Amino acid sequence: MFKAFIVNDRQVKNVLSDANNIYEEANIIPSIKEECLKVLFKYVEKKVFKHFPTEIREISAAINYIIERNPHSYPNEMSREFIARRFDIKVSSLDWHIKNLIEELNITKIQDKAGNPYFFEDLSLINSIIISQCNEILGTHIIFSILDDKILDIDIIKEEICDLILNRLKLIPKTFQFSLQYIIVSLIQPIIDKIMEGK
């Protein structure tokens, strides 16, 4: 993930230094600031060959919003308007950078029952566990569908995975159930479709 040649790049150092100062001015607690800077580094590394980011304050604010709104922080009242005021930027600019970061870094957005957004990264423990459980449970169902000559039932598989994640592992709060089901289907549906095509 971290390429050695980029660490010594003066531009990268300047961006990280500027962001660090911005976070300190905004009184972001050290643990959150560290997480934000890690995400910023990943973003800079990914974008470095296209164009170097210049709107550091706006990017830093968007990263802070994403990091602060982790599913484990539920319920979280921190709004986009609050973040915009905290970093003295426009909400419209914040929204644009949030969307861009989600696309560039494969960040997953998950919603509570009220539709409020929360986020987790592709390399996060939450994402890793969701993917691993999808693969494990789907794999078991595939084996028995072959043995019993039955069609895979995506609804049954989805509910089993969801129950494991929410009720047995208690990975995230139950308020994310419907959004989690959508994520699970997006992961297992392509695999099921390929299997059905091969029959």
Rosetta constraint file for C-alpha pairs under 8 A:
AtomPair CA 1 CA 42 HARMONIC 7.56 0.50
AtomPair CA 2 CA 6 HARMONIC 7.85 0.50
AtomPair CA 2 CA 42 HARMONIC 7.59 0.50
AtomPair CA 2 CA 45 HARMONIC 7.71 0.50
AtomPair CA 3 CA 7 HARMONIC 7.16 0.50
AtomPair CA 3 CA 45 HARMONIC 7.91 0.50
AtomPair CA 4 CA 8 HARMONIC 7.65 0.50
AtomPair CA 5 CA 9 HARMONIC 7.09 0.50
AtomPair CA 6 CA 12 HARMONIC 7.10 0.50
AtomPair CA 6 CA 45 HARMONIC 7.24 0.50
AtomPair CA 7 CA 12 HARMONIC 7.12 0.50
AtomPair CA 7 CA 13 HARMONIC 7.43 0.50
AtomPair CA 8 CA 12 HARMONIC 7.70 0.50
AtomPair CA 8 CA 13 HARMONIC 7.35 0.50
AtomPair CA 9 CA 13 HARMONIC 6.39 0.50
AtomPair CA 10 CA 14 HARMONIC 6.14 0.50
AtomPair CA 11 CA 15 HARMONIC 6.20 0.50
AtomPair CA 12 CA 16 HARMONIC 6.20 0.50
AtomPair CA 12 CA 41 HARMONIC 7.93 0.50
AtomPair CA 12 CA 44 HARMONIC 7.22 0.50
AtomPair CA 13 CA 17 HARMONIC 5.97 0.50
AtomPair CA 14 CA 18 HARMONIC 5.98 0.50
AtomPair CA 15 CA 19 HARMONIC 6.11 0.50
AtomPair CA 15 CA 56 HARMONIC 6.96 0.50
AtomPair CA 16 CA 20 HARMONIC 5.99 0.50
AtomPair CA 16 CA 37 HARMONIC 6.87 0.50
AtomPair CA 16 CA 40 HARMONIC 7.54 0.50
AtomPair CA 16 CA 41 HARMONIC 7.34 0.50
AtomPair CA 17 CA 21 HARMONIC 6.26 0.50
AtomPair CA 18 CA 22 HARMONIC 6.21 0.50
AtomPair CA 18 CA 56 HARMONIC 7.30 0.50
AtomPair CA 19 CA 23 HARMONIC 6.15 0.50
AtomPair CA 19 CA 37 HARMONIC 7.40 0.50
AtomPair CA 19 CA 56 HARMONIC 6.46 0.50
AtomPair CA 19 CA 57 HARMONIC 6.91 0.50
AtomPair CA 19 CA 60 HARMONIC 6.14 0.50
AtomPair CA 20 CA 24 HARMONIC 6.21 0.50
AtomPair CA 20 CA 33 HARMONIC 7.52 0.50
AtomPair CA 20 CA 37 HARMONIC 7.30 0.50
AtomPair CA 21 CA 25 HARMONIC 6.11 0.50
AtomPair CA 22 CA 26 HARMONIC 6.26 0.50
AtomPair CA 22 CA 57 HARMONIC 6.80 0.50
AtomPair CA 22 CA 60 HARMONIC 7.64 0.50
AtomPair CA 22 CA 87 HARMONIC 7.89 0.50
AtomPair CA 23 CA 27 HARMONIC 6.22 0.50
AtomPair CA 23 CA 28 HARMONIC 5.42 0.50
AtomPair CA 23 CA 33 HARMONIC 6.48 0.50
AtomPair CA 23 CA 60 HARMONIC 7.66 0.50
AtomPair CA 24 CA 28 HARMONIC 5.97 0.50
AtomPair CA 26 CA 86 HARMONIC 6.29 0.50
AtomPair CA 26 CA 87 HARMONIC 6.64 0.50
AtomPair CA 28 CA 32 HARMONIC 6.59 0.50
AtomPair CA 28 CA 33 HARMONIC 5.91 0.50
AtomPair CA 29 CA 33 HARMONIC 6.07 0.50
AtomPair CA 30 CA 34 HARMONIC 6.11 0.50
AtomPair CA 31 CA 35 HARMONIC 6.55 0.50
AtomPair CA 32 CA 36 HARMONIC 6.19 0.50
AtomPair CA 32 CA 64 HARMONIC 7.77 0.50
AtomPair CA 32 CA 67 HARMONIC 7.20 0.50
AtomPair CA 32 CA 68 HARMONIC 7.38 0.50
AtomPair CA 33 CA 37 HARMONIC 6.17 0.50
AtomPair CA 33 CA 64 HARMONIC 7.85 0.50
AtomPair CA 34 CA 38 HARMONIC 6.28 0.50
AtomPair CA 35 CA 39 HARMONIC 6.44 0.50
AtomPair CA 35 CA 67 HARMONIC 7.11 0.50
AtomPair CA 36 CA 40 HARMONIC 6.20 0.50
AtomPair CA 36 CA 60 HARMONIC 7.42 0.50
AtomPair CA 36 CA 63 HARMONIC 5.88 0.50
AtomPair CA 36 CA 64 HARMONIC 5.93 0.50
AtomPair CA 36 CA 67 HARMONIC 6.58 0.50
AtomPair CA 37 CA 41 HARMONIC 6.08 0.50
AtomPair CA 38 CA 42 HARMONIC 6.39 0.50
AtomPair CA 39 CA 43 HARMONIC 6.20 0.50
AtomPair CA 39 CA 63 HARMONIC 7.07 0.50
AtomPair CA 40 CA 44 HARMONIC 6.11 0.50
AtomPair CA 40 CA 59 HARMONIC 7.96 0.50
AtomPair CA 40 CA 60 HARMONIC 7.33 0.50
AtomPair CA 40 CA 63 HARMONIC 7.24 0.50
AtomPair CA 41 CA 45 HARMONIC 6.05 0.50
AtomPair CA 42 CA 46 HARMONIC 6.18 0.50
AtomPair CA 42 CA 105 HARMONIC 7.82 0.50
AtomPair CA 43 CA 47 HARMONIC 6.15 0.50
AtomPair CA 43 CA 101 HARMONIC 7.58 0.50
AtomPair CA 43 CA 104 HARMONIC 7.42 0.50
AtomPair CA 43 CA 105 HARMONIC 6.86 0.50
AtomPair CA 44 CA 48 HARMONIC 5.65 0.50
AtomPair CA 44 CA 52 HARMONIC 7.26 0.50
AtomPair CA 44 CA 53 HARMONIC 7.20 0.50
AtomPair CA 46 CA 104 HARMONIC 7.84 0.50
AtomPair CA 47 CA 51 HARMONIC 6.17 0.50
AtomPair CA 47 CA 52 HARMONIC 6.53 0.50
AtomPair CA 47 CA 53 HARMONIC 7.68 0.50
AtomPair CA 48 CA 52 HARMONIC 5.44 0.50
AtomPair CA 55 CA 59 HARMONIC 6.16 0.50
AtomPair CA 56 CA 60 HARMONIC 5.83 0.50
AtomPair CA 57 CA 61 HARMONIC 6.14 0.50
AtomPair CA 57 CA 87 HARMONIC 7.04 0.50
AtomPair CA 57 CA 89 HARMONIC 7.89 0.50
AtomPair CA 58 CA 62 HARMONIC 6.27 0.50
AtomPair CA 58 CA 87 HARMONIC 7.73 0.50
AtomPair CA 58 CA 89 HARMONIC 6.69 0.50
AtomPair CA 58 CA 93 HARMONIC 6.80 0.50
AtomPair CA 58 CA 94 HARMONIC 6.08 0.50
AtomPair CA 58 CA 97 HARMONIC 6.95 0.50
AtomPair CA 59 CA 63 HARMONIC 6.19 0.50
AtomPair CA 59 CA 94 HARMONIC 7.64 0.50
AtomPair CA 59 CA 97 HARMONIC 6.00 0.50
AtomPair CA 59 CA 98 HARMONIC 7.91 0.50
AtomPair CA 60 CA 64 HARMONIC 6.15 0.50
AtomPair CA 61 CA 65 HARMONIC 6.28 0.50
AtomPair CA 61 CA 83 HARMONIC 6.61 0.50
AtomPair CA 61 CA 84 HARMONIC 7.30 0.50
AtomPair CA 61 CA 87 HARMONIC 6.23 0.50
AtomPair CA 61 CA 94 HARMONIC 6.92 0.50
AtomPair CA 62 CA 66 HARMONIC 6.33 0.50
AtomPair CA 62 CA 94 HARMONIC 5.68 0.50
AtomPair CA 62 CA 95 HARMONIC 7.58 0.50
AtomPair CA 62 CA 97 HARMONIC 5.88 0.50
AtomPair CA 62 CA 98 HARMONIC 5.09 0.50
AtomPair CA 62 CA 101 HARMONIC 7.85 0.50
AtomPair CA 63 CA 67 HARMONIC 6.11 0.50
AtomPair CA 63 CA 98 HARMONIC 7.21 0.50
AtomPair CA 63 CA 101 HARMONIC 7.70 0.50
AtomPair CA 64 CA 68 HARMONIC 5.91 0.50
AtomPair CA 64 CA 83 HARMONIC 7.99 0.50
AtomPair CA 65 CA 69 HARMONIC 6.17 0.50
AtomPair CA 65 CA 80 HARMONIC 7.24 0.50
AtomPair CA 65 CA 83 HARMONIC 6.63 0.50
AtomPair CA 66 CA 70 HARMONIC 7.02 0.50
AtomPair CA 66 CA 98 HARMONIC 7.43 0.50
AtomPair CA 66 CA 118 HARMONIC 7.21 0.50
AtomPair CA 66 CA 119 HARMONIC 5.85 0.50
AtomPair CA 66 CA 120 HARMONIC 7.81 0.50
AtomPair CA 67 CA 119 HARMONIC 7.27 0.50
AtomPair CA 67 CA 120 HARMONIC 7.79 0.50
AtomPair CA 68 CA 73 HARMONIC 7.40 0.50
AtomPair CA 68 CA 78 HARMONIC 7.89 0.50
AtomPair CA 69 CA 73 HARMONIC 6.23 0.50
AtomPair CA 69 CA 74 HARMONIC 7.76 0.50
AtomPair CA 69 CA 76 HARMONIC 6.78 0.50
AtomPair CA 69 CA 78 HARMONIC 7.59 0.50
AtomPair CA 69 CA 117 HARMONIC 7.51 0.50
AtomPair CA 69 CA 118 HARMONIC 4.92 0.50
AtomPair CA 69 CA 119 HARMONIC 6.04 0.50
AtomPair CA 70 CA 74 HARMONIC 7.50 0.50
AtomPair CA 70 CA 118 HARMONIC 5.44 0.50
AtomPair CA 70 CA 119 HARMONIC 5.22 0.50
AtomPair CA 70 CA 120 HARMONIC 6.06 0.50
AtomPair CA 71 CA 110 HARMONIC 7.84 0.50
AtomPair CA 71 CA 118 HARMONIC 5.56 0.50
AtomPair CA 71 CA 119 HARMONIC 6.53 0.50
AtomPair CA 71 CA 120 HARMONIC 7.36 0.50
AtomPair CA 71 CA 172 HARMONIC 6.32 0.50
AtomPair CA 71 CA 173 HARMONIC 7.46 0.50
AtomPair CA 72 CA 172 HARMONIC 6.38 0.50
AtomPair CA 72 CA 173 HARMONIC 7.47 0.50
AtomPair CA 74 CA 173 HARMONIC 7.53 0.50
AtomPair CA 78 CA 82 HARMONIC 6.47 0.50
AtomPair CA 78 CA 83 HARMONIC 7.49 0.50
AtomPair CA 79 CA 83 HARMONIC 6.48 0.50
AtomPair CA 80 CA 84 HARMONIC 6.11 0.50
AtomPair CA 80 CA 91 HARMONIC 6.61 0.50
AtomPair CA 80 CA 94 HARMONIC 7.51 0.50
AtomPair CA 80 CA 95 HARMONIC 7.92 0.50
AtomPair CA 81 CA 85 HARMONIC 6.27 0.50
AtomPair CA 81 CA 91 HARMONIC 6.17 0.50
AtomPair CA 82 CA 86 HARMONIC 6.06 0.50
AtomPair CA 83 CA 87 HARMONIC 6.23 0.50
AtomPair CA 84 CA 88 HARMONIC 5.61 0.50
AtomPair CA 84 CA 89 HARMONIC 4.99 0.50
AtomPair CA 84 CA 90 HARMONIC 5.85 0.50
AtomPair CA 84 CA 91 HARMONIC 5.54 0.50
AtomPair CA 84 CA 94 HARMONIC 6.77 0.50
AtomPair CA 85 CA 89 HARMONIC 6.53 0.50
AtomPair CA 89 CA 93 HARMONIC 7.04 0.50
AtomPair CA 89 CA 94 HARMONIC 7.18 0.50
AtomPair CA 90 CA 94 HARMONIC 6.35 0.50
AtomPair CA 91 CA 95 HARMONIC 6.09 0.50
AtomPair CA 92 CA 96 HARMONIC 6.33 0.50
AtomPair CA 93 CA 97 HARMONIC 6.39 0.50
AtomPair CA 94 CA 98 HARMONIC 6.13 0.50
AtomPair CA 95 CA 99 HARMONIC 6.24 0.50
AtomPair CA 96 CA 100 HARMONIC 6.20 0.50
AtomPair CA 97 CA 101 HARMONIC 5.99 0.50
AtomPair CA 98 CA 102 HARMONIC 6.22 0.50
AtomPair CA 99 CA 103 HARMONIC 6.38 0.50
AtomPair CA 100 CA 104 HARMONIC 6.06 0.50
AtomPair CA 101 CA 105 HARMONIC 5.78 0.50
AtomPair CA 101 CA 106 HARMONIC 7.82 0.50
AtomPair CA 101 CA 107 HARMONIC 7.34 0.50
AtomPair CA 102 CA 106 HARMONIC 5.52 0.50
AtomPair CA 102 CA 107 HARMONIC 4.59 0.50
AtomPair CA 102 CA 108 HARMONIC 6.92 0.50
AtomPair CA 102 CA 109 HARMONIC 7.90 0.50
AtomPair CA 103 CA 107 HARMONIC 6.89 0.50
AtomPair CA 105 CA 121 HARMONIC 7.58 0.50
AtomPair CA 105 CA 122 HARMONIC 7.59 0.50
AtomPair CA 106 CA 121 HARMONIC 6.89 0.50
AtomPair CA 106 CA 122 HARMONIC 5.95 0.50
AtomPair CA 107 CA 119 HARMONIC 6.72 0.50
AtomPair CA 107 CA 120 HARMONIC 5.87 0.50
AtomPair CA 107 CA 121 HARMONIC 4.61 0.50
AtomPair CA 107 CA 122 HARMONIC 5.77 0.50
AtomPair CA 108 CA 119 HARMONIC 5.57 0.50
AtomPair CA 108 CA 120 HARMONIC 5.42 0.50
AtomPair CA 108 CA 121 HARMONIC 6.22 0.50
AtomPair CA 108 CA 122 HARMONIC 7.03 0.50
AtomPair CA 109 CA 117 HARMONIC 6.30 0.50
AtomPair CA 109 CA 118 HARMONIC 5.68 0.50
AtomPair CA 109 CA 119 HARMONIC 4.59 0.50
AtomPair CA 109 CA 120 HARMONIC 6.82 0.50
AtomPair CA 110 CA 117 HARMONIC 5.78 0.50
AtomPair CA 110 CA 118 HARMONIC 5.24 0.50
AtomPair CA 110 CA 119 HARMONIC 5.98 0.50
AtomPair CA 110 CA 176 HARMONIC 6.92 0.50
AtomPair CA 110 CA 179 HARMONIC 5.72 0.50
AtomPair CA 110 CA 180 HARMONIC 6.94 0.50
AtomPair CA 111 CA 115 HARMONIC 5.10 0.50
AtomPair CA 111 CA 116 HARMONIC 5.26 0.50
AtomPair CA 111 CA 117 HARMONIC 4.61 0.50
AtomPair CA 111 CA 118 HARMONIC 5.94 0.50
AtomPair CA 111 CA 176 HARMONIC 5.93 0.50
AtomPair CA 111 CA 179 HARMONIC 5.66 0.50
AtomPair CA 112 CA 116 HARMONIC 5.52 0.50
AtomPair CA 112 CA 117 HARMONIC 6.85 0.50
AtomPair CA 112 CA 118 HARMONIC 7.76 0.50
AtomPair CA 112 CA 175 HARMONIC 5.06 0.50
AtomPair CA 112 CA 176 HARMONIC 4.66 0.50
AtomPair CA 112 CA 177 HARMONIC 7.77 0.50
AtomPair CA 112 CA 179 HARMONIC 7.20 0.50
AtomPair CA 113 CA 175 HARMONIC 5.43 0.50
AtomPair CA 113 CA 176 HARMONIC 6.46 0.50
AtomPair CA 113 CA 177 HARMONIC 7.97 0.50
AtomPair CA 113 CA 178 HARMONIC 7.53 0.50
AtomPair CA 120 CA 124 HARMONIC 6.48 0.50
AtomPair CA 120 CA 126 HARMONIC 7.15 0.50
AtomPair CA 120 CA 127 HARMONIC 7.13 0.50
AtomPair CA 121 CA 127 HARMONIC 7.01 0.50
AtomPair CA 122 CA 127 HARMONIC 5.82 0.50
AtomPair CA 122 CA 128 HARMONIC 7.54 0.50
AtomPair CA 123 CA 127 HARMONIC 6.58 0.50
AtomPair CA 123 CA 128 HARMONIC 6.63 0.50
AtomPair CA 124 CA 128 HARMONIC 6.23 0.50
AtomPair CA 125 CA 129 HARMONIC 6.08 0.50
AtomPair CA 126 CA 130 HARMONIC 6.25 0.50
AtomPair CA 126 CA 171 HARMONIC 6.94 0.50
AtomPair CA 127 CA 131 HARMONIC 6.15 0.50
AtomPair CA 128 CA 132 HARMONIC 6.07 0.50
AtomPair CA 129 CA 133 HARMONIC 6.01 0.50
AtomPair CA 130 CA 134 HARMONIC 6.12 0.50
AtomPair CA 130 CA 165 HARMONIC 7.27 0.50
AtomPair CA 130 CA 184 HARMONIC 7.75 0.50
AtomPair CA 131 CA 135 HARMONIC 6.20 0.50
AtomPair CA 131 CA 187 HARMONIC 7.58 0.50
AtomPair CA 132 CA 136 HARMONIC 6.09 0.50
AtomPair CA 133 CA 137 HARMONIC 5.91 0.50
AtomPair CA 133 CA 161 HARMONIC 6.67 0.50
AtomPair CA 134 CA 138 HARMONIC 5.78 0.50
AtomPair CA 134 CA 161 HARMONIC 6.37 0.50
AtomPair CA 134 CA 184 HARMONIC 7.00 0.50
AtomPair CA 134 CA 187 HARMONIC 7.39 0.50
AtomPair CA 134 CA 188 HARMONIC 6.88 0.50
AtomPair CA 135 CA 139 HARMONIC 5.81 0.50
AtomPair CA 135 CA 188 HARMONIC 7.89 0.50
AtomPair CA 136 CA 140 HARMONIC 6.40 0.50
AtomPair CA 137 CA 141 HARMONIC 6.38 0.50
AtomPair CA 137 CA 157 HARMONIC 7.27 0.50
AtomPair CA 137 CA 160 HARMONIC 7.89 0.50
AtomPair CA 137 CA 161 HARMONIC 6.86 0.50
AtomPair CA 138 CA 142 HARMONIC 6.11 0.50
AtomPair CA 138 CA 157 HARMONIC 6.72 0.50
AtomPair CA 138 CA 188 HARMONIC 7.30 0.50
AtomPair CA 139 CA 143 HARMONIC 6.34 0.50
AtomPair CA 140 CA 144 HARMONIC 6.47 0.50
AtomPair CA 141 CA 145 HARMONIC 5.94 0.50
AtomPair CA 141 CA 152 HARMONIC 7.04 0.50
AtomPair CA 141 CA 157 HARMONIC 7.53 0.50
AtomPair CA 142 CA 146 HARMONIC 6.31 0.50
AtomPair CA 142 CA 152 HARMONIC 7.01 0.50
AtomPair CA 143 CA 147 HARMONIC 6.33 0.50
AtomPair CA 144 CA 148 HARMONIC 5.77 0.50
AtomPair CA 144 CA 149 HARMONIC 7.82 0.50
AtomPair CA 144 CA 150 HARMONIC 7.87 0.50
AtomPair CA 145 CA 149 HARMONIC 5.34 0.50
AtomPair CA 145 CA 150 HARMONIC 4.68 0.50
AtomPair CA 145 CA 151 HARMONIC 6.15 0.50
AtomPair CA 145 CA 152 HARMONIC 6.27 0.50
AtomPair CA 146 CA 150 HARMONIC 6.74 0.50
AtomPair CA 152 CA 192 HARMONIC 7.37 0.50
AtomPair CA 153 CA 157 HARMONIC 6.43 0.50
AtomPair CA 154 CA 158 HARMONIC 5.88 0.50
AtomPair CA 154 CA 185 HARMONIC 7.70 0.50
AtomPair CA 154 CA 189 HARMONIC 7.47 0.50
AtomPair CA 154 CA 192 HARMONIC 7.96 0.50
AtomPair CA 155 CA 159 HARMONIC 6.12 0.50
AtomPair CA 156 CA 160 HARMONIC 6.18 0.50
AtomPair CA 157 CA 161 HARMONIC 6.25 0.50
AtomPair CA 158 CA 162 HARMONIC 6.07 0.50
AtomPair CA 158 CA 181 HARMONIC 6.47 0.50
AtomPair CA 158 CA 184 HARMONIC 6.40 0.50
AtomPair CA 158 CA 185 HARMONIC 6.63 0.50
AtomPair CA 159 CA 163 HARMONIC 5.94 0.50
AtomPair CA 159 CA 181 HARMONIC 7.63 0.50
AtomPair CA 160 CA 164 HARMONIC 6.23 0.50
AtomPair CA 161 CA 165 HARMONIC 6.26 0.50
AtomPair CA 161 CA 184 HARMONIC 7.71 0.50
AtomPair CA 162 CA 166 HARMONIC 6.01 0.50
AtomPair CA 162 CA 177 HARMONIC 7.17 0.50
AtomPair CA 162 CA 180 HARMONIC 7.10 0.50
AtomPair CA 162 CA 181 HARMONIC 6.50 0.50
AtomPair CA 162 CA 184 HARMONIC 7.77 0.50
AtomPair CA 163 CA 167 HARMONIC 5.34 0.50
AtomPair CA 163 CA 168 HARMONIC 6.84 0.50
AtomPair CA 164 CA 168 HARMONIC 4.89 0.50
AtomPair CA 164 CA 169 HARMONIC 5.95 0.50
AtomPair CA 164 CA 170 HARMONIC 7.83 0.50
AtomPair CA 165 CA 169 HARMONIC 5.06 0.50
AtomPair CA 165 CA 170 HARMONIC 5.80 0.50
AtomPair CA 165 CA 171 HARMONIC 5.60 0.50
AtomPair CA 165 CA 172 HARMONIC 7.38 0.50
AtomPair CA 166 CA 170 HARMONIC 4.58 0.50
AtomPair CA 166 CA 171 HARMONIC 5.92 0.50
AtomPair CA 166 CA 172 HARMONIC 6.10 0.50
AtomPair CA 166 CA 173 HARMONIC 6.59 0.50
AtomPair CA 166 CA 174 HARMONIC 5.80 0.50
AtomPair CA 166 CA 177 HARMONIC 7.50 0.50
AtomPair CA 167 CA 174 HARMONIC 7.79 0.50
AtomPair CA 172 CA 176 HARMONIC 7.31 0.50
AtomPair CA 176 CA 180 HARMONIC 5.82 0.50
AtomPair CA 177 CA 181 HARMONIC 6.18 0.50
AtomPair CA 178 CA 182 HARMONIC 6.57 0.50
AtomPair CA 179 CA 183 HARMONIC 6.49 0.50
AtomPair CA 180 CA 184 HARMONIC 6.15 0.50
AtomPair CA 181 CA 185 HARMONIC 6.17 0.50
AtomPair CA 182 CA 186 HARMONIC 6.25 0.50
AtomPair CA 183 CA 187 HARMONIC 6.45 0.50
AtomPair CA 184 CA 188 HARMONIC 6.29 0.50
AtomPair CA 185 CA 189 HARMONIC 5.39 0.50
AtomPair CA 186 CA 190 HARMONIC 7.25 0.50
AtomPair CA 187 CA 191 HARMONIC 7.73 0.50
AtomPair CA 188 CA 192 HARMONIC 6.28 0.50
AtomPair CA 189 CA 193 HARMONIC 6.03 0.50
AtomPair CA 190 CA 194 HARMONIC 6.31 0.50
AtomPair CA 191 CA 195 HARMONIC 6.39 0.50
AtomPair CA 192 CA 196 HARMONIC 6.19 0.50
AtomPair CA 193 CA 197 HARMONIC 6.16 0.50
AtomPair CA 194 CA 198 HARMONIC 6.37 0.50
AtomPair CA 195 CA 199 HARMONIC 6.68 0.50
